[in-house]
Amino acid sequence: MAQKCVHKGCGKKFTEVDEECVYHPGPPVFHEGQKGWKCCKPRVLTFDEFLSIPPCTTGKHSTTDDTSESEPPSASKAQDDLPPPPAPRPIASDGFEQKGAISQAPQPTPPVASSNLLQESDSDDPSTPIPMNTTCKRRGCNATYNVDTKSSREGEECAYHPGQALFHEGSKGWTCCKRRVLEFDEFLKIEGCKSKKKHLFVGSKKDAGQEEKVMDVSRHDYYQTPTAVIASLFLKKIDKQRAKVNFTSPTSIALDLPTTDNTRYQTEIPLFGPIECTRSKYKIMGTKLELTLVKADGSNWGTLRSDEQRPNEIIQLGRPGRV
């Protein structure tokens, strides 16, 4: 009989105990808008990107949750969580307490539910094959495609959340429904508030005649060490399968970055200094492309691109005057 693995990031059904399992052994971490897992370093901003963080540990499937517990809150933090003291009542000039309306401190405005609801295809493309153990794309569904699903797709029903994940002051929920919980495991178990016939495993194909948007510029930033320059090129939803990053020469990088929302960024970056092409590398994340450029001569870079002006650079014309 098939059993479902309870490891974080896995959730697959298995029949053999020795089958390999890739999962997150640590608990989730949510801090100042960033989301990630305690067991690995990636941090993202959106909940969809959080769910797509690849697991970092390989082991065996299990039906017992052995995730390490989060650290208990400190005493100072517990004091910060206490409610503020009640506002003092106004005192009249004769020394007696005035009755009537009490001035209260302004309450924080609750976060506005995002109107950017899930935009998706209504059904899967019949001509597109569905790989085994594929998870439904709709939020909160978590149904997987297997042999049993393949033979009985006509009667299936998908319960999902059309809204966005909402985390506020320790409570967790969805913007499309009212239920709020405290634990992340309970949040994943919140049943979908909307239903559709059939799950969405692969979606529909993009229109062949749809034109691809070409981006001219993309924001970038960098910092450097004595041996390398770490640059970030900010571009969301980069298609990892089709993206190309070529270290063509020691002084330039060729980029071809298509995205999943039908846009493309193509450029060749002239570098400020020479690099070692064989040792340099890149990493594609949810919101950016990170480049690790190994310096060839160990010199200090004034800018990332050679065609940019150095910050705070002073250009002097003529001879300096005497004091």
C-alpha positions in Angstrom: 0.0 0.0 0.0 1.4 3.4 -1.0 2.2 5.8 1.9 2.8 9.5 1.7 6.1 11.0 2.9 5.7 13.7 5.5 9.1 15.3 4.9 9.1 19.0 4.1 9.6 19.6 0.4 8.8 16.0 -0.6 5.2 14.9 0.0 5.5 12.0 -2.5 3.8 8.7 -2.2 6.1 5.6 -1.9 5.8 1.9 -1.5 9.5 1.0 -0.9 11.1 2.0 2.4 14.6 2.4 0.8 13.4 4.8 -1.9 15.5 8.0 -2.1 13.9 11.1 -0.6 15.0 14.7 -1.2 13.6 17.1 1.5 14.2 20.0 4.0 15.2 18.7 7.5 14.8 22.2 9.1 11.7 24.2 9.8 10.6 27.2 7.6 11.9 30.7 8.5 9.9 33.9 7.9 11.6 37.1 8.9 11.0 40.7 7.7 9.3 39.6 4.5 11.9 37.0 3.6 11.1 33.3 3.4 13.3 30.3 3.4 14.3 27.1 5.3 16.5 27.0 8.4 18.5 24.1 6.9 19.7 26.0 3.8 20.6 29.6 2.7 18.2 30.7 -0.1 15.8 33.5 0.9 13.0 34.7 -1.3 10.2 37.2 -1.1 7.1 35.6 -2.5 5.4 32.4 -1.2 5.5 30.8 -4.7 9.2 31.2 -4.8 9.5 29.8 -1.3 7.6 26.6 -2.3 10.0 26.2 -5.3 13.2 26.3 -3.2 14.9 22.9 -4.0 15.4 20.6 -1.1 18.9 20.4 0.4 19.1 16.9 2.0 18.9 13.4 0.6 17.6 10.6 2.7 14.8 8.0 3.0 11.0 8.5 2.9 9.3 8.6 6.3 5.8 8.7 7.7 7.0 10.4 10.9 7.8 14.1 10.9 11.3 14.5 12.3 11.7 18.2 11.5 13.8 20.0 14.1 11.8 22.4 16.3 12.2 26.1 16.0 14.1 27.9 18.8 11.8 29.1 21.6 11.4 32.9 21.8 13.6 34.7 24.2 12.3 36.5 27.3 13.0 39.9 25.8 10.9 39.0 22.7 8.1 37.7 25.0 8.1 41.1 26.7 7.8 42.8 23.3 4.8 40.7 22.4 2.8 41.8 25.5 -0.1 44.2 24.7 0.5 47.9 25.4 -0.9 49.3 28.7 -4.3 51.0 28.4 -4.3 54.7 27.6 -4.8 57.0 30.7 -8.1 58.7 31.1 -8.1 62.5 31.0 -8.2 64.3 34.3 -10.3 67.5 34.7 -9.0 70.7 36.4 -10.9 69.8 39.6 -9.0 66.6 40.0 -11.8 64.2 39.1 -11.6 61.7 36.2 -13.6 62.8 33.1 -16.2 60.4 31.7 -16.8 59.9 28.0 -14.7 59.0 25.0 -11.2 57.7 25.8 -8.4 58.7 23.4 -6.8 55.6 22.2 -3.5 55.1 20.4 -3.9 54.6 16.7 -4.2 51.0 15.7 -2.1 49.6 12.8 -3.9 49.3 9.6 -4.4 45.7 8.7 -2.7 44.6 5.5 -4.9 44.9 2.4 -5.6 41.7 0.7 -3.7 41.5 -2.6 -6.0 41.8 -5.6 -3.4 39.8 -7.7 -5.3 36.6 -7.6 -4.1 33.4 -9.2 -4.0 33.8 -13.0 -3.8 30.4 -14.6 -5.1 28.2 -17.4 -8.5 26.5 -16.9 -7.2 23.0 -17.9 -4.2 21.0 -19.0 -3.3 20.8 -22.7 -4.4 17.3 -23.9 -1.3 17.0 -26.2 1.2 17.7 -23.4 2.4 14.6 -21.5 2.2 14.8 -17.7 5.2 13.4 -15.8 4.6 11.1 -12.9 4.5 12.6 -9.4 3.8 16.1 -10.8 2.1 18.3 -8.2 -1.0 20.4 -9.1 0.0 24.0 -9.8 -3.0 25.5 -8.0 -2.1 26.9 -4.5 -3.2 24.7 -1.6 -4.1 21.7 -3.6 -0.9 19.5 -3.4 -2.5 16.7 -5.4 0.1 14.5 -7.3 -0.3 12.8 -10.7 0.2 9.0 -10.5 -1.2 5.9 -12.1 -4.4 6.0 -10.1 -5.0 9.7 -11.1 -4.3 8.9 -14.8 -7.0 6.3 -14.9 -9.7 8.4 -13.2 -9.2 12.0 -14.2 -12.8 12.5 -15.4 -14.3 12.5 -11.8 -11.5 14.4 -10.0 -12.1 17.7 -8.3 -9.5 20.3 -7.3 -9.9 22.4 -4.1 -7.5 25.3 -4.1 -6.9 28.9 -2.9 -7.1 31.6 -5.6 -5.6 34.2 -3.4 -2.1 34.9 -2.1 -0.5 33.5 1.1 -0.7 36.0 4.0 1.7 36.1 7.0 1.0 38.8 9.6 2.1 39.1 13.2 2.5 35.3 13.6 -0.7 34.3 12.0 -0.8 32.5 8.7 -3.6 32.2 6.1 -4.8 33.1 2.6 -6.2 36.4 1.4 -9.2 34.6 -0.2 -10.6 33.1 3.0 -10.8 34.0 6.7 -9.2 31.1 8.5 -5.9 31.9 10.3 -3.5 29.5 12.0 -0.2 29.9 13.9 1.9 26.9 12.8 3.2 26.4 9.3 2.1 22.8 9.2 -1.4 23.8 9.9 -1.2 26.5 7.3 -0.3 23.9 4.6 -3.4 21.8 5.7 -5.9 24.6 5.2 -8.4 23.3 2.7 -9.0 25.2 -0.5 -11.9 27.6 -0.5 -12.7 27.2 -4.2 -13.1 24.2 -6.4 -12.7 23.3 -10.1 -13.1 20.1 -12.1 -9.7 18.5 -12.8 -6.3 19.5 -11.4 -3.9 21.7 -13.3 -0.6 19.7 -13.7 1.0 21.2 -16.8 -1.3 24.0 -18.0 -2.0 25.0 -21.6 0.6 25.8 -24.3 1.4 29.5 -25.0 0.1 30.9 -28.2 2.5 30.3 -31.0 1.8 33.8 -32.6 2.3 35.7 -29.3 5.2 38.1 -29.6 7.9 38.0 -27.1 8.7 41.3 -25.3 12.3 42.3 -25.3 13.8 44.2 -22.4 16.4 46.9 -23.0 17.7 47.4 -19.5 17.7 45.6 -16.2 18.8 46.9 -12.8 22.0 45.5 -11.4 24.2 45.8 -8.3 27.5 44.3 -7.1 30.0 44.1 -4.4 33.6 42.8 -4.4 36.3 41.0 -2.5 40.0 41.0 -3.1 39.6 37.9 -5.4 36.1 38.1 -6.9 33.2 40.4 -7.9 29.6 39.2 -7.0 27.1 40.9 -9.2 23.3 40.6 -9.1 21.1 41.3 -12.2 17.5 41.7 -11.1 15.1 39.9 -13.4 12.1 37.8 -12.2 10.9 34.4 -13.4 14.0 33.5 -15.5 13.5 30.3 -17.4 16.4 28.1 -16.1 16.0 25.6 -18.9 16.5 28.1 -21.7 18.7 30.7 -20.1 22.2 31.1 -21.4 25.1 32.8 -19.7 28.4 32.6 -21.6 31.7 33.9 -20.3 32.8 34.6 -23.9 36.0 36.4 -23.1 37.9 37.7 -20.0 36.4 41.2 -20.6 32.7 40.5 -21.4 29.7 38.3 -20.6 27.0 37.3 -23.1 23.5 37.0 -21.6 20.3 35.5 -23.1 17.6 35.4 -20.4 14.1 34.4 -21.4 11.4 34.4 -18.7 8.3 32.4 -18.1 6.1 35.4 -18.7 7.1 35.8 -22.3 9.8 38.4 -22.0 13.5 38.2 -22.9 16.7 40.1 -21.9 19.6 39.9 -24.2 22.9 41.8 -23.8 26.6 41.7 -23.7 28.2 43.2 -20.5 31.6 44.8 -21.0 33.4 44.2 -17.7 35.5 46.8 -15.8 38.4 44.3 -15.4 39.6 40.9 -16.7 38.2 37.7 -15.2 39.0 34.0 -15.2 36.3 32.5 -17.4 36.8 28.9 -16.3 36.5 29.7 -12.6 33.6 32.2 -12.9 30.1 30.9 -12.4 26.5 32.0 -12.1 23.3 31.1 -10.2 19.7 31.7 -11.3 17.3 32.6 -8.4 13.6 33.5 -8.3 14.1 37.3 -8.7 17.7 37.7 -10.0 20.7 36.3 -11.7 23.8 36.1 -9.5 27.3 36.2 -11.1 30.5 35.3 -9.3 33.3 36.7 -11.4 36.8 35.7 -10.4 39.3 38.5 -10.9 42.3 37.7 -13.1 44.6 40.4 -11.7 43.1 41.1 -8.3 42.7 44.8 -9.0 39.9 46.9 -7.5 36.9 47.5 -9.8 35.4 51.0 -9.9 32.2 49.8 -11.6 30.8 46.6 -12.9 30.6 47.7 -16.5 33.5 49.4 -18.3 31.1 51.8 -20.1 29.8 53.2 -16.8 31.2 56.3 -15.0 32.8 55.6 -11.7 30.8 56.9 -8.7 32.1 60.1 -7.1 34.6 60.4 -10.0 36.1 63.9 -10.4 37.1 64.9 -13.9 39.6 67.9 -13.9 40.3 70.1 -16.9 43.4 72.2 -17.1 46.1 72.7 -14.5 45.4 72.9 -10.8 45.9 76.3 -9.3 48.4 77.1 -6.6 47.3 78.1 -3.1 
